[in-house]
Amino acid sequence: MRFHPLEKLINLQDSYTRNFKIDNLHLLLLQRDGVLYLIEGRCPHRGHPLDAATLDNGVIQCALHHYRFAIADGRLLQATEERCRGLRVFELVYEGNEVGVMLES
Ligand code: FES
C-alpha cells in the first residue's frame, strides 16, 4: 500500500469538488457540509462522471439515470433500470498538511 497525496488541507472548503486519476482509477474528492468524501469518479451503473452528481442528506445521485447511492458506504439505494454494484468509497488518510488515499500501487 502506498500513500497518494491528493490535496492540501488549506484548499478544502464546502463545495470543493475535484477529480483525480491514479493509474486507471478515477477518484472524486468532494466536501459538503464540512465533511470530506473520496469516492470513485465514475458511476457504477454506466460510468457517467460523478462530478455532475447531486449530494443531499448523505445520498449521491448520478445525473444520467438518477441512480442513488449512500455516500457513507456506497450501497445502491435506488435504481431506475437494472441494478448495479455499489459505489466504491475510499478511506481518507491525513498526512501532514495533506489528505490522500492508500492504494495498492
Ligand atoms: S450512469 Fe449513473 S445512473 Fe446510469
Boltz pocket constraint, residues with backbone or C-beta under 6 A from the ligand:
constraints:
  - pocket:
      binder: B
      contacts: [[A, 43], [A, 44], [A, 45], [A, 46], [A, 47], [A, 48], [A, 62], [A, 63], [A, 64], [A, 65], [A, 66], [A, 67]]
      max_distance: 6.0
